Amino acid sequence: MNRLDDIIEAAPRRVAAVRSLDELETVESELVGRHSELAELQRGIGKLAPEERPAMGKALQEARAALTAVLEDRRRQLERIGADALLADDRVDMTLEAYRLPAGSLHLIQQTIDEITDIFTALGYAVADGPEAELSAYNFDALNTPPTHPSRAESDTMYLEFGPHDSALMRTQTSPMQVRWMEDHTPPVHVIVPGKVYRSDTIDASHLPVFHQIEGLAVDTDITFSDLKGTLAHFAKEYFGPATTVRFRPHFFPFTEPSAELDVSCFNCDGGEPSCRVCKGVGWLEMLGCGMVDPNVLAHVGYDTDVVTGFAFGMGVERMAMVRHGINNIRHFIENDIRFLRQFT
């Protein structure tokens, strides 16, 4: 019995000194396992006198129960310590401010398209979108541009290997959608067509092979060149400022007659200042092409040219943005330099 008492008395201190579950299993094996002193005492019961066996058996059972209770208590403590350590490793400090991604914004090109679109939709114009891979029949033929026209030369346009030779290309202008729109709509027609266009231009400070245009078309009875001038003068004042004045210079476009180039007064100087970085002292800025729709274009879509007339205009989006914001290199639009883009957020 004295030996059993010693085991029970020493067990709590021994178990309390354990620092891991693996150590606890070792101590448990030594205290209550098959090769423990307790098991050895239990195997020795048979050697005792019959009258001593019941008391010894009862004492051994009570000792095993006491030792097991001490071991289980320590096991729960170690498991709780382990769980607390795991939670501490995974802890997230919710009081810290989360990392915030910088707010993005629309590209200046899209901002310009949206603003110009808003100006014309306020005048009642619809907005149309067309295919970028276009048939030459729409890109040229329907726009009064015969096969012998220089712009149809293979070296000047991006033709596609689709169908007959020179029958399809990446559109060189958004004007083909004007023809497509008139085919599906009867006058009155008021529509603008923003979109991407393609030319085989060499990249430099003022040219890109891929850029953006906005075409406009108005067809109705009794439309005159004065309507065109009034519309574009209103647009110029809305986009460049109320002090803007405009002038029209004669020009040539295959699908309009008469045709003109629209200039706007320089908004950076009073006009003619040699040091002006925007107009270079000229006082005027060339902005877009326009004119009265050629009767051949109207007849091609089945309109009665004795009844209806119309005007059309087309502008480069990059050109509009460059003039308004004083940008001197068109390549800035495609270089993705965050220092440039952040100026227009």
C-alpha positions as CSV (number, residue, x, y, z in Angstrom):
1,M,0.0,0.0,0.0
2,N,2.9,2.4,0.8
3,R,4.2,2.0,-2.7
4,L,0.7,2.8,-4.2
5,D,0.4,5.8,-1.9
6,D,3.7,7.1,-3.2
7,I,2.6,6.7,-6.8
8,I,-0.6,8.6,-6.2
9,E,1.2,11.4,-4.2
10,A,3.9,12.0,-6.9
11,A,1.6,11.8,-9.9
12,P,0.0,15.3,-9.8
13,R,3.4,17.0,-9.7
14,R,4.7,14.8,-12.5
15,V,1.7,15.4,-14.7
16,A,1.7,19.1,-14.1
17,A,5.3,19.3,-15.4
18,V,4.2,18.0,-18.8
19,R,4.3,20.7,-21.6
20,S,2.8,18.8,-24.6
21,L,0.3,16.1,-25.5
22,D,3.1,13.9,-26.7
23,E,4.8,14.1,-23.3
24,L,1.5,13.5,-21.6
25,E,1.0,10.2,-23.5
26,T,4.4,9.0,-22.3
27,V,3.6,9.8,-18.7
28,E,0.2,8.2,-19.0
29,S,1.8,5.0,-20.3
30,E,4.2,5.0,-17.3
31,L,1.4,5.7,-14.8
32,V,-1.5,3.5,-16.0
33,G,-0.2,1.7,-19.0
34,R,0.4,-2.1,-19.4
35,H,4.0,-1.7,-18.2
36,S,3.3,0.8,-15.4
37,E,3.9,0.2,-11.7
38,L,0.1,0.2,-11.3
39,A,-0.3,-2.7,-13.7
40,E,2.6,-4.6,-12.0
41,L,0.8,-4.2,-8.6
42,Q,-2.4,-5.5,-10.2
43,R,-0.7,-8.5,-11.6
44,G,0.7,-9.2,-8.1
45,I,-2.8,-9.5,-6.5
46,G,-2.8,-13.2,-7.1
47,K,0.2,-13.6,-4.9
48,L,-1.5,-12.1,-1.9
49,A,-3.5,-13.9,0.8
50,P,-7.1,-14.4,-0.1
51,E,-8.3,-12.1,2.6
52,E,-6.0,-9.2,1.4
53,R,-7.0,-9.4,-2.3
54,P,-10.3,-7.5,-2.1
55,A,-8.8,-4.5,-0.3
56,M,-5.9,-4.4,-2.7
57,G,-8.1,-4.6,-5.7
58,K,-10.3,-1.8,-4.5
59,A,-7.3,0.4,-3.7
60,L,-5.9,-0.2,-7.2
61,Q,-9.2,0.7,-8.8
62,E,-9.4,3.9,-6.8
63,A,-5.7,4.7,-7.7
64,R,-6.3,4.2,-11.4
65,A,-9.4,6.4,-11.3
66,A,-7.5,9.2,-9.5
67,L,-4.5,9.0,-11.8
68,T,-6.8,9.0,-14.9
69,A,-8.6,12.0,-13.6
70,V,-5.3,13.9,-13.2
71,L,-4.2,12.9,-16.7
72,E,-7.5,13.9,-18.3
73,D,-7.5,17.3,-16.5
74,R,-4.0,18.0,-17.8
75,R,-5.0,16.8,-21.3
76,R,-7.8,19.4,-21.4
77,Q,-5.5,22.1,-20.2
78,L,-2.9,21.3,-22.9
79,E,-5.6,21.2,-25.6
80,R,-7.0,24.5,-24.5
81,I,-3.5,26.0,-24.6
82,G,-2.9,24.6,-28.1
83,A,-6.2,26.0,-29.3
84,D,-5.4,29.5,-27.8
85,A,-2.0,29.5,-29.5
86,L,-3.6,28.6,-32.9
87,L,-6.2,31.3,-32.5
88,A,-3.4,33.8,-31.6
89,D,-1.5,32.9,-34.8
90,D,-4.6,33.3,-36.9
91,R,-5.8,36.5,-35.2
92,V,-6.8,39.4,-37.4
93,D,-6.7,42.8,-35.9
94,M,-10.0,44.3,-37.0
95,T,-9.0,47.7,-35.6
96,L,-6.4,48.1,-38.4
97,E,-7.6,50.0,-41.5
98,A,-8.0,47.7,-44.5
99,Y,-5.8,48.2,-47.5
100,R,-7.7,50.2,-50.1
101,L,-7.1,50.0,-53.8
102,P,-6.9,53.4,-55.4
103,A,-10.1,54.5,-57.1
104,G,-10.0,54.2,-60.9
105,S,-11.7,56.4,-63.5
106,L,-12.7,56.3,-67.1
107,H,-9.9,56.8,-69.6
108,L,-9.8,60.3,-71.1
109,I,-10.9,58.9,-74.5
110,Q,-14.0,57.4,-73.0
111,Q,-14.7,60.6,-71.0
112,T,-14.5,62.6,-74.2
113,I,-16.8,60.2,-76.1
114,D,-19.3,60.4,-73.2
115,E,-19.3,64.2,-73.1
116,I,-19.7,64.6,-76.8
117,T,-22.4,62.0,-76.9
118,D,-24.3,63.9,-74.1
119,I,-24.2,67.1,-76.1
120,F,-25.7,65.5,-79.1
121,T,-28.3,63.3,-77.3
122,A,-29.5,66.5,-75.7
123,L,-30.3,67.8,-79.2
124,G,-32.3,64.6,-79.9
125,Y,-29.7,62.5,-81.7
126,A,-29.7,58.7,-81.3
127,V,-26.5,56.8,-80.7
128,A,-25.5,53.9,-83.0
129,D,-22.8,51.3,-82.9
130,G,-21.5,49.4,-85.9
131,P,-19.0,46.6,-86.8
132,E,-15.3,47.4,-86.8
133,A,-14.7,44.7,-89.5
134,E,-16.6,46.3,-92.3
135,L,-17.5,45.5,-96.0
136,S,-15.8,47.8,-98.5
137,A,-19.3,48.2,-100.0
138,Y,-20.3,50.2,-96.9
139,N,-17.0,51.7,-96.1
140,F,-16.5,53.1,-99.6
141,D,-19.1,52.3,-102.3
142,A,-22.2,53.4,-100.4
143,L,-20.3,56.6,-99.4
144,N,-19.7,57.7,-103.0
145,T,-16.1,56.5,-103.0
146,P,-15.4,54.6,-106.3
147,P,-12.9,51.8,-106.5
148,T,-10.4,54.2,-108.2
149,H,-10.3,56.5,-105.2
150,P,-6.8,56.7,-103.5
151,S,-8.2,55.7,-100.1
152,R,-9.1,52.3,-101.5
153,A,-5.5,51.5,-102.3
154,E,-4.4,48.4,-100.4
155,S,-1.4,50.2,-99.0
156,D,-3.6,52.7,-97.3
157,T,-6.1,50.5,-95.6
158,M,-6.2,47.3,-93.5
159,Y,-7.9,44.7,-95.7
160,L,-9.0,41.3,-94.4
161,E,-8.5,37.9,-95.9
162,F,-12.3,37.4,-96.1
163,G,-14.3,36.9,-99.3
164,P,-13.3,38.4,-102.6
165,H,-10.2,40.6,-102.8
166,D,-10.6,44.0,-101.1
167,S,-14.2,43.1,-100.1
168,A,-13.6,43.5,-96.3
169,L,-11.4,45.6,-94.1
170,M,-11.1,47.2,-90.7
171,R,-13.2,50.2,-91.1
172,T,-11.3,53.5,-91.8
173,Q,-14.2,55.6,-90.5
174,T,-17.4,55.3,-88.6
175,S,-19.4,56.7,-91.6
176,P,-20.4,53.2,-92.9
177,M,-22.8,53.0,-89.9
178,Q,-24.6,56.1,-91.2
179,V,-25.5,54.1,-94.4
180,R,-26.5,51.1,-92.3
181,W,-28.7,53.3,-90.1
182,M,-30.4,54.9,-93.1
183,E,-31.1,51.5,-94.6
184,D,-33.1,50.6,-91.5
185,H,-34.7,54.0,-90.7
186,T,-36.8,56.5,-92.6
187,P,-36.4,60.2,-92.3
188,P,-36.2,62.2,-90.1
189,V,-32.8,60.7,-89.1
190,H,-30.6,62.2,-86.4
191,V,-27.8,59.9,-85.2
192,I,-24.2,59.9,-84.0
193,V,-21.8,57.0,-84.3
194,P,-18.8,56.8,-81.9
195,G,-16.3,54.0,-82.4
196,K,-12.9,52.8,-83.1
197,V,-11.4,53.1,-86.6
198,Y,-8.2,51.8,-88.3
199,R,-5.7,53.3,-90.7
200,S,-2.2,52.1,-91.7
201,D,-0.7,55.2,-90.3
202,T,2.8,55.3,-88.8
203,I,2.8,56.2,-85.1
204,D,4.0,59.7,-84.4
205,A,3.0,62.6,-82.2
206,S,-0.3,63.2,-84.1
207,H,-1.1,59.8,-85.7
208,L,-2.1,56.3,-84.5
209,P,-3.1,53.3,-86.6
210,V,-6.1,52.8,-84.3
211,F,-8.0,55.7,-83.0
212,H,-11.6,56.9,-82.3
213,Q,-14.1,58.9,-84.3
214,I,-17.6,60.3,-83.8
215,E,-19.7,60.7,-86.9
216,G,-22.9,62.6,-87.0
217,L,-25.8,62.5,-89.5
218,A,-29.0,64.5,-89.9
219,V,-31.5,63.8,-92.7
220,D,-34.9,65.5,-93.0
221,T,-36.9,67.8,-95.3
222,D,-35.5,71.2,-95.8
223,I,-32.2,70.7,-94.0
224,T,-29.7,73.4,-95.1
225,F,-26.1,74.2,-94.6
226,S,-27.2,76.8,-92.0
227,D,-28.6,73.9,-89.9
228,L,-25.2,72.3,-90.0
229,K,-23.4,75.5,-89.0
230,G,-25.8,76.1,-86.2
231,T,-25.5,72.6,-84.9
232,L,-21.7,72.6,-84.9
233,A,-21.5,76.1,-83.5
234,H,-23.7,75.0,-80.6
235,F,-21.5,71.9,-80.1
236,A,-18.3,74.0,-80.1
237,K,-19.6,76.3,-77.4
238,E,-20.8,73.4,-75.3
239,Y,-17.5,71.5,-75.5
240,F,-14.9,74.3,-75.7
241,G,-16.7,77.1,-73.8
242,P,-19.4,79.8,-74.5
243,A,-16.8,82.3,-75.9
244,T,-15.8,79.9,-78.7
245,T,-16.4,81.1,-82.3
246,V,-16.3,78.9,-85.4
247,R,-15.4,79.3,-89.1
248,F,-15.9,77.0,-92.0
249,R,-13.3,76.5,-94.8
250,P,-14.1,74.8,-98.1
251,H,-12.8,71.2,-98.4
252,F,-13.5,68.0,-100.3
253,F,-15.0,64.8,-99.0
254,P,-16.4,62.1,-101.4
255,F,-19.7,61.7,-99.5
256,T,-20.6,65.4,-98.8
257,E,-21.1,68.3,-101.2
258,P,-20.5,71.1,-100.4
259,S,-17.9,70.1,-97.8
260,A,-16.0,72.0,-95.2
261,E,-13.5,71.9,-92.4
262,L,-14.6,73.4,-89.1
263,D,-12.2,75.6,-87.2
264,V,-12.7,76.9,-83.6
265,S,-11.2,80.0,-82.2
266,C,-8.2,79.3,-79.8
267,F,-9.5,79.3,-76.3
268,N,-5.9,79.7,-74.9
269,C,-5.2,83.1,-76.3
270,D,-7.0,86.1,-77.9
271,G,-5.8,84.9,-81.3
272,G,-2.6,85.3,-83.1
273,E,-0.2,85.2,-80.2
274,P,3.0,83.6,-81.4
275,S,3.8,82.2,-78.0
276,C,0.5,80.3,-77.7
277,R,1.2,76.6,-77.2
278,V,-2.2,75.5,-78.4
279,C,-2.7,77.4,-81.7
280,K,1.0,78.3,-82.4
281,G,-0.1,81.9,-83.1
282,V,-2.6,81.1,-85.8
283,G,-5.6,81.9,-83.7
284,W,-7.7,79.0,-85.1
285,L,-7.8,75.2,-84.4
286,E,-8.8,72.7,-87.1
287,M,-11.3,70.4,-85.5
288,L,-13.5,68.3,-87.9
289,G,-14.9,67.7,-91.3
290,C,-18.5,68.2,-92.4
291,G,-20.8,69.0,-95.3
292,M,-24.2,68.4,-96.9
293,V,-24.8,64.7,-97.6
294,D,-24.1,63.9,-101.3
295,P,-27.4,63.0,-103.1
296,N,-25.7,59.8,-104.4
297,V,-25.4,58.6,-100.8
298,L,-29.1,59.3,-100.1
299,A,-30.2,57.7,-103.3
300,H,-28.1,54.6,-102.5
301,V,-30.3,53.9,-99.5
302,G,-33.5,54.6,-101.3
303,Y,-34.2,58.1,-100.0
304,D,-36.0,60.5,-102.3
305,T,-33.4,63.2,-103.0
306,D,-36.2,65.6,-104.2
307,V,-37.7,65.5,-100.8
308,V,-35.0,65.1,-98.2
309,T,-31.6,66.6,-97.6
310,G,-29.0,66.1,-94.8
311,F,-25.7,67.0,-93.3
312,A,-22.9,64.9,-91.9
313,F,-19.8,65.6,-89.8
314,G,-17.0,63.5,-88.4
315,M,-14.4,64.3,-85.6
316,G,-11.5,62.5,-84.2
317,V,-12.0,61.9,-80.4
318,E,-8.2,62.0,-79.7
319,R,-8.0,65.3,-81.6
320,M,-10.8,66.8,-79.5
321,A,-9.3,65.8,-76.3
322,M,-5.8,66.9,-77.3
323,V,-7.0,70.4,-78.2
324,R,-9.1,70.9,-75.2
325,H,-6.6,69.7,-72.6
326,G,-3.4,70.9,-74.3
327,I,-2.0,67.5,-75.0
328,N,0.9,67.6,-77.5
329,N,1.5,63.9,-78.2
330,I,-1.3,61.4,-79.1
331,R,0.9,58.5,-77.9
332,H,0.1,59.5,-74.3
333,F,-3.4,57.9,-74.8
334,I,-1.9,54.4,-75.4
335,E,1.2,54.4,-73.2
336,N,-0.8,53.8,-69.9
337,D,1.4,56.1,-67.9
338,I,-0.4,56.5,-64.7
339,R,1.0,60.0,-64.2
340,F,-0.8,61.1,-67.4
341,L,-4.0,59.3,-66.7
342,R,-4.4,60.6,-63.1
343,Q,-4.6,64.1,-64.4
344,F,-8.0,63.3,-65.8
345,T,-9.7,61.4,-63.0
